[in-house]
Amino acid sequence: MHEAAPIISIVAGDHTRLGAVFDGQGVNFAVFSESATKIELCLFSADGQRETTRVALPDRTGAVWHGYVPGLRPGTLYGFRAHGPYEPDRGHRFNPMKLLADPYARAFHGDWIAAKETLGFDATAAEPDTGQSQIDSAPFVPKCIVQEQETLWQGTPAPRRSWSETVIYEAHVKGLTQLHPGVPEELRGTYEALGCDAIIEHLQSLGVTALELLPIHAFLDDGFLIERGLTNYWGYNSLGFFALEPRYFGPNGADGFRQAVDRLHAAGIEVILDVVYNHTAEGDHRGPTLSFRGLDNAAYYDLQASHARYYVNDTGCGNTVAVSHPFVLRMVLDSLRFWVEVMGIDGFRFDLATTLGREPQGFDLRGGFLDAIGQDPVLSRCKLIAEPWDIGPGGYQLGGFPADWAEWNDRFRDTTRKFWRGDAHAAQELAGNFLGTASVFDHSGRKPFSSVNFVAAHDGFTLADVTRYREKHNEANGESNADGHGHNLSDNCGVEGDTSDPAILARRAQRARNLLATVFLSQGTPMLLAGDELGRTQRGNNNTYCQDNETSWIDWDEGDADLLQFAQRLIALRRDNPVLRQGHYLHGRLRPDGLPDVAWSSLEGGSLNWRDPSLDGFCLLIRGVAKTSVAAPGTALIVVNGGAKDKPVMLPDPETGLCWERVLDTAEPNAFSKRVTGHKRQPVCAHSLVLFTGTGVQE
């Protein structure tokens, strides 16, 4: 690390590029604050322990403070101090005793220490948040690191997989790699591990086309977790939107991440980041002053109109980033472009995306953030996925995002779980979900890929636990099992947790196959939670945000080989049958050949009574879509029997020149494909799903 010498000179510099930018001769610093009265640049010794220089940025252009230091080199540690009013009731929380991280910092040195010294207010005051702290926070916070000149991505070009072929695998860097026996020990739990042959071979054998990573932006462990001896495992607690979280660094640091992305690209696998721009690690008014709060609290955060001392909390995390502010919006867009243009990322999943689309009057499809993304020549080409809700007013916006966005479809998850555990009234919505939930998404030119279909994600039960537990068991989180939601829609099949009863084990295994089959045979974009293909359990914990241990890591040695083989077969069937992943919605419209693009029937071949609350089975016949001149080839018949009795299904007449082939049966996962000749009744076991495809020449 470069030892910073006392500054001999600092000149006005350039306001147009925010952050610390090395140009080969020196470093330009620029930082936004519209309400500060002075911004100071602070340089530190190589170990971060000593502040060697403090100097005011000499110029201001609009709301940007800037200065250029000739001769300063990469590796220098730095931070800012901001002067201005400390008036919480007016939204201002300036305190020059607090060292502030550069919002555009590319890397950090050192750790944040959860201590009262990081608070901007006097923690000893009778009322919290009233008096200004006079304690220097520098020894307790990370320092920013000046980086070398940036170059654009030079690795393997983006695979640019079409949405119709996309299969998403949601994973945690450490959870995916920490226990994998094929990953060298020194790389386990690191970014480099993502590019190891063992990981890539597993993803390819599954048929995964996109690896979606839980947050890797630099984040902090919450103070209350540290007190419990826990850490923030999921990482939804961002401090730096341009910096990699260093706890996953391997031998090659940030280069190791770029190398992994390069290797994944070469394998045809895209990389999607789960990003958190809706809130920051600074929390509510009682939280630490680390960066944004001290630079310009009233600009970076949404404050309550009636009392600016307090934050709008649409996120449930204490604060809400004011993405509607022009400079804050610029920061978010600059961050996104950095990850694409410099780090090679292919897309983003936006945590609590409703927050980002909310303007002062509420969620706005034509708001600044969504409009800016849509017109950006770089970002508009990325895969964009919304978590379409937050806890604020009008926060549930499933189906409300632009046409080129996909959205996590929690209705798909909930209905699929309900149906396969036997709930009444579930078949009707499940039937619509098989066709991409058109009732929600088919408007404004949207396509079936809009619906990201899943039955398990990082937040909630794993696939295995949906079949093993009726109640959550989060005691290890230290909150008396009060954390996490109770809306699991799960069923333990007779015994809570582990059992050796073969009948219960068989019932659980078949239900897991039913849930997976529903995901991968539905129109839309399928998403698989890492480890679900191996039967990974979290022992009933549905909120493992603080469990950086074997509870959350994939145990590769204990994997369910049969379930893995079934998942591989499912994904291959989807890949090889374009009729299962069409580019337009199906509504029973007639094709030029006079046949409807989709048709429903009972298992007996008759019409369905959709108003029957006890409806537990149906047949879905899918042909190529009618509204395009180039139809997806093939024909598929999905037969669902959610009832407790075996039933026969009357197969419809196959198209001319074809016969039906029974290619998948969740009740007989190891059965080979079997051709069905003639117009025959076929058995369908209780609690099962069967897929027939039109194939070959009819005998």
N, C-alpha and C positions, 0 to 999 in steps of 0.2 A: 504494500500500500504506500502511495506517495506521501511523504511528510510535507505538509503545507508550510511554506515559508510565509512570514509576514508580508502582506500585500504592499507593494511599492506604489502601484498605481491601479486605479480602476476608472474606466471611462464609460460613457453612456451606453454603448452597445446597441443591440437590436431588440425590438419589442415583438417581432413577428413570430418568433419560434420560442414557445414556452419551455421551461425546464433548464437544464444545464447542458449546453451544447459545445463540445470541443471541435474546433475548426483546424487543428493542426498547429496553431500558434498560441492559443489561449482558450479560455472558456467564457461563453456568454451565458449569463443568468437572466431569466425573465420569469416573473411570477405574477399572477392575477390577484388583485385586492382593490376593490373600488372604495372601501371605507377606511383603509389604514391611513395613518399620517406619516409613517416611515416604515420601510422594510430593511432589515439588516441581514447581510450575508455573513455566516459564521463558518470558519474553516477549522478543522480539527487535526490532531496528530494522527499518525497512522493506526494507532490502536483505539482511536476514538475517545480517549480519556481526557485529552487536554484541548481546550479551545485556544487555538493559536492566533486567530485573527477574527476581528469583528468590524465590519465596515458597512455603511449604508449604501444601498443601491442608489446610484447618483441621478437616475433619470426616471421619469414617468411619462408614458404615452397612454392617454385614456386611463384605463384601469389596470394597466400592466406596468410594473416596476422592473427596471432592467439595468444591467451593468455588465461590462466586459473586462475580464482580468487577463492581461497579456502574460504569457509564460506559464499559466496554470496548466497542470497536466492531468490526464486520466488517472484515476485511483485516488484523487483527493476526496476526503470526507467533508461533507458540508451539511448545513441546515439553514433555516431562516428564523428570524425573530421579527414579530410584527408589532408596531406601536399603533395605538389608537384608543378610543374610549372603551372602558370596561363598564358597560351599561346593559346588563342582561335584560332588563325590562324593555329595552329598545332593540334587543337582538344582537348587541355588540359584546364580544368577549375577548378583546385584545389583551394580551399580557406578554410583554417582552421577556419575562422570566421563563417562558416556555419555548423550548427549541422545537421548531416545526419542520416536518418532513415536506419536501418538495412534492406537490401533487403529480409532477411529471418524472419523478425519480425512476431510473431504470434498475437500480439495485440498492440494497441496504447493507450496512455493516452493524453487527451487534443485535442484541435482543431488547425488546420492550420489557421493562420490569414493572409489574403491577404494584405501584406505590403511590402514596398520597402526593408525592412531589410532582406527578404528572398532571394533577388537577389544576385547572386554571383558577379555581376559587380557594379560599381559605378553608381547609377541611376541619379546622378546629372551631370555626364559627358556630354560634348557637343554632343558626339556621343554615343548612347547606346552600351553596351557590350564592352567598350574599357578598362576602368580602373577597378581594383579589389576593391570590396567593403571591407571596414574595420569595418563593423558593425556586431555584434554578432546576429545571427538569432535565438538562442535558445529560447528566450521568445515567439517566434511567430510560432513555429512548434511543432507538436506532439512528444512525447517521446515514445520509444519502451518499452515494458514490458516483463521482464523475466518470462517465464511460468513454470508451474510444468512439471515434466517428462511426456512425451507423451505416451499414450497407443493406440494400434490399435483399430479400430472400434469394439465395443462390443455390438452394438444394433442389431436390427432385420436384418438378412442377406439381401443382395440385392435381389430384386425380379427376376432380370435377365429375363425380358420379351423379347420374340423374337421380331425381327423387324417386322415380318408380323402382329403381334397383337398390335403394338405400335400406340398409339394416343397421340400426344404431345399437351400440353396446355401451351402456352407462357404467363407468368405472371410476375408482379412486386410484391415484398413482400408487400409493403405498398398499392399499388393500388388494390390488390386483397382483402385485409383484413380490410382496414381502416374504411369502412362504412358498413361492414357486421353486421347486427343486431344480428346474432347468435354467434358472437365472443365477449367474455367479453371485456368491455371497456378498461381495463388496458392492454389488449393484442393486441388491434387493431393496425395494422401497424408494428407488430413485427414478428420476426422469429417464436416465439411460436405460433402465430396465424395460421401459415401454418399447424400446427398439430391439430388444433381444430376440434371437431366433425363436426361443421357446414361446414367448408371448405372441409374436406375429404368427407363428405356425398355428397356435390355438385359435386366434381370431380368423385366420384363413380357413381352417378346418370347419369352423362354425358357419362361415359364409358372411361374416361381419364386413360391412363396407365403411363404417364410420365409428370411430372411438370417441365417445363423449366423456370428457374428464370433468370430475368435480373441481371446484375452484382451485386454481393454482396462482392467482394473483397473491402478492404478499399480504398476509393476514396476521392477526394477533390472537393469542389465547385469552379468552375472557378472564378477568380477575377472579370471578366467583368459581370458575373451573379450576384455576390454579390453586385456590384455597382448598378444593376437594381432592387435589392430586390428580386432576384430569386435564385434558387439553381439548382444543377445538379441532376435532378430526375432520369434519366436513369442509371447513374453511370458509364458511359464509360470514366473514368478519373482516372485510378488506380494509387495508390501509393504503396500498399502492396499486394503482390500476395499470401501471406500465412495468411492474417488476415481478419476476418469478418468486414464488415462495421458497426461501432458501433451505427449509427443512428437508426438501426432497432433492437437494443437490447431490450429485455423485462426484466422481473424480474430476469431471470436466465442467462442473458448474452449469452456467446457462448454456454453454455450447453443447452440453450433454442433452439438453432438451431439444435443441435444434437438430442434433444428430438423430434423435429418436423420431422426430417428425419426418425427417428425410427418409428414414428407413421405412416408416409406415406408409409414406407416399409411394415409395418404390414398390411396396407390396399391394398398392391399389387401395389403401385404407385412408380415408379422410380423418382429420382431427378436429373435433368440435370442443370448444371451451364453454363450461358453465361459468357465466360471469355475473358479478354482483355489483351493479351500479345503483341500486335502489337505496342502500344505506351504507354507512361506514362503521369502522370499529370504534368510533368515538362515543357511540351510544347516546343516551339522553342527556339532560342538563347536569346530571350528576357524574357524567363520564369524564375521561381524561381529555386534555387538550394536546393533540398530537400533530395536527396538520390543518385541515379545512376549518375547524372551529376557530383556531387562532388566527388564520389568515384573513377570513372574512365570513364569520358565522352566518350573518344575515343574507349572504349571497349564495353560499354553498348548500344551505339547508332550507327546507320549508319550515317556517315558524308559524305558530298559531296566531291568527289575525287578532284575536282578542287579548292575547298575552304573549308577547314575543320572547319572554323568558323561556317558554316551553316549545317543544318541537311538535310538528305534525308527525304522527306515528302510524302512517299507512302501512308500514312494513312489519310492525310488531317487534322491531329490533331497537327501538328507542329514538331513531331519527329517520328522516326521509331526505334523500339528496334532491336538490332543486334542479332537476334536469331541464326544467322549462327556462332557466336562466341562460342567456346566450353563452357566457363563458363556461359555465358548467357543462352545457351541451357540447361545446367545443372540446372540452376535456374528454368527455365520453367518446366522441367520434374520433379524436386523435388517438385515444387508447385503442379502440377497435382497429383502426387502420394500422397501428403499430404491430399488433399481433398478426395481422394478415400480411402486411408488406415486408416486415422484418423477420417475424418468427414463423411464417409459413402456414398459419392457421387457416382452416377451410370454412369455419362457421362458428356460430355462437348459440348457446341456449341462455336466455335472459331470465334470471331469477326474478320472481315477482314483477313480470314485465308490465303489468297494468300500471305500476307506479311510474314507469318511464314514459308511458303514454298519457299521463294525467296532466292536464293544464289546470289553471286556477278554477275553471268552471267544471272540471271533471275529466274523465277519460275522453280523449279526442282522437279518433282515427286519423284526423288531418292535423294532429298536433305537431309541434316542432321536432320531437325526436323521431317519430315514425316517418314524417316527411323527409327529414334529413337523411335517414337511412335509405329511403327509397330513391333519392336522387343522387346518392353518392356513387361515383363510378366504380369504386373498389368494394364497398360494403354491400351494395345492391346485388352483387354477384355471389355473395356468400350464402351458405345455408343459415337461415334465421329461424330460431325456434323460441316461442314464447311460453313461459309459465303464465297462463292468462288470468292471473288473479293476484290480489293482495287483500289486506283486511280493511282497507279504507272504504269510503262510500262509493257504491257502484263498482266495487273491486272485482267482481266475477265477470270476466269478459270472454269466456269461451266462445269462439267463433267471431270475435270482434276485431281481429287483427287484419292487416292488409293481405291481399291475395297471394303475395309471394312469400308469406310467412307460414310456417307450420306451428302447431300448438299442442302442448301436452293435453291429452283428452282424459280428464279424470272421470268423466261420465262413462267412458269405455271401461276403465279400470273397475269402477264400482259396479256397473251392470254385469260385467263378466263374472265378478266374484259372487254377486247375488245369485245369478242364474245357476251356476254350478254348485252352489251350496243348497239350492232348492227353494229359493224365495219365490213367492207368488208375484205376478205382474212383471217379472223380469224378462220373459221371452220376447215381448214386443219390442223393447228397446234394444235387446241383444240383436235382434234381427236387423234393425237399422244400423247398428254398429258394424255388422259384417260388410256393409256397403259404404263405410267411411263416414258414418254419422252425418249423412247428407242433410238431415233436418236442422243441423247446427251450422254446417260449413258450406253447403251448396248455395252460395249467393255471390254476387259481385265478381264472377269469373273465377272463383276459387276451384281448386282441384282436390282430388281425394288425398293427396299427400299432406294436406293441411292438418289432418288428424294424426297425431303421434299416438299410436295405440300401445298400451302397456298394461300389465297387471301388477307390476311391482317396480319400485324405483328406490333410490337411496333413502327417501323419507317414507317410512312405514315398514310393514312386514316384507320379508323376502317371499319369493314364490313358495318355498318350502314351509315357511311359517304361516302362510295363509291357510295351509292344510293341517298345521300342527297345533295352533293356538287359537283359542276363542277370545282371550283377553291379553292385553299387553303386559309385559314383565320388564319394567324399566328400572328396577331397584338399583342396579349398578350405576345409574346416572346420579345418584345422590339426592334425588328430589322426591323421595317417598312414593315413587311410581305415579307422581302427579303430572309429570311431563308427558308429551306425546299425546296424540288424539286417541279417542276411543272408537272411532268410526272405521274399524278394520274390515268389516264385512267378511270375516273369516270363520272357519269352522275346524275344530280339532278332530273331527271324524270319530269321536267317542272318548278320547283320552287327551288330557292337556299335556302337551310336550312329548317327551320320549316314551316309546312303548316297544315291546317285542311281539305284540299281537300281530300275527301275519295278516289277518283280515283287515285290521285297521291300516297297516302299512300298505297293503294292496289298494285300499280305498284312497289313501292319500296320494299314492303314486299315480293312479288314474286321474284324480282330480288335477294334479299338477300338469299332466299331459293335456287334459281338456283346456286348462287355462292357457297354456302355451299355444295349442293349436288354434284357439280363438284369435290370439294375437296375430299369428303368422298367416292365417287364411283369410283375414279381413283386408278389405281395401284400405289403403292408407299407408302410413310409415310405421313399421314395427320397431319397438325398442325393447331390448332385453337388459335386465339388471345383471351386472357382472356376477358370476357365480351361480345364478339361478339355473343355468344349464347343468350344474353339478349338484344341485340340491342343497346349496349353502343355507345354513340356519344361523340366526342371531339369537337363538334361545328365547324368542318371544319379545325381544327388545325392538320396539318400532320407532325408536328415536336415538340412533347410535351416533349422534353428532359429536359426542365426547368420548367415544370408545375407540381409541387408537391402540387396538390390541386384537387378540384372536377372535373377539366377538365380531369384529368387522372385516378382518382379513380373510381372504379365500383360503380354505384348507384344501390344497390340491391333492393331498394324499387320501382324503376321505371323500373324494368326489363320487357321485353316482354315475357310473359308466353307462348304464342303460338310459338314463335321462339325457345324458350328453349325446348319445347316439340318436335318440329320438329328436332332439333339438336340431341336430345337424341335418337329419332327414327332412324335417319340416322346412327349414330355411332353403334347402335344395329344391324342394317341391315348389316353393314360392318363386325361386329364381327361374326354374325351368318351365313354369306355366304363367306366361304373361297375363292370362285371363284373371289371375289372382291379384294383379297389381296394375290396374288400368289407370289411364291418364284422365278419364272423365267419369263423372258420376253416372250410375245406372238407375233408371227409373221405370223399367218395364216398357220402354219405347220400342216400336217395331223397327227392325232393321230392313234393309232393302230386300232381304230374302223372306220377309214376312214374319220372321220369328222375333219375339221380344228379347231385349238384351239381358233381362233378368226375369225370373218367374218364381213365385212362391207356391208351395203346396204342403198339404199334410203328408205324413209318412205313407198314408194310404193312397196318395195321389189326388185327393180332393182339395177343396178350398179350405182356408184357415179361418177360424173365428178369432180375430185379433183382440176382441173384447173379453175373451175368456181368461180370467185371472189365473186359472190353473194350467194354461197352455204351457207345455214343457217340451215341445218338439216341433220341428219343421224341416222342410227341404228347401234349399236355395239353389236354383239352377242359374248359372252365370255363363253368358256368352259374351262375345266381343261387344263393345259399346256401340250404340246405334248412331250417335251423332257425328262420328268422324268417318272419313272415307277409308282410312286405314284402321281396321279394327284389330284389337288384340286377338291373336289366334288362340284356338282351343275352346273347350267347354269344360266346365267344372260343376259338380253337384256336391254340395255340402249338406250332409244329413246330421241333424242334431237331435239326440234323444236324451233329454235331461231327466226323464222319469225313472222310476224305481223298477220298471219291468222291461225285459227284452221285447223288442217290437220288430215286425217286418217292415221293410220299405218297398214300395212299388216303384221301380225305376222308370222314368219316362223314356219314351222312344229316343234312342240316340240319333244324332244327325246322320244323314246319308253317308254311307261309307265308313262309319265309325261304330265302335262298340264301347261299352263302359269298362273301365278298369278300376278295381278297388285298390287305391294306392296308399291309403292311410286309414288306420283304425286305432283310436286311442285305447280301446279295450284289448287289442292285440298288437302292441307296438312292434313286436319282432316279426310279424307276419309279412311275407313277401307280397308284392303286387300281384293281383289275380284278375285275369280278364273274365268278364261276365258276358256270355253270349246270349242273345235273344232278349225277350222282354220278361224279366224274371223278378220275383220277390226275393229280397236280400235281407238277411238277419242283421239287426243292429242291437247291440247289447245295451242294457240300462246304463245310464250315466256315461254316455260315450258320444263321440263325434267320428263320423266316417266321411272320407273324401273319395269321390269317384271322378275320374277324368275321361273325356272322350278320346279314344286312341285307336290306331290301327285300322285294319279293314275288317268289317263285320264278317264273321264266319257263318 
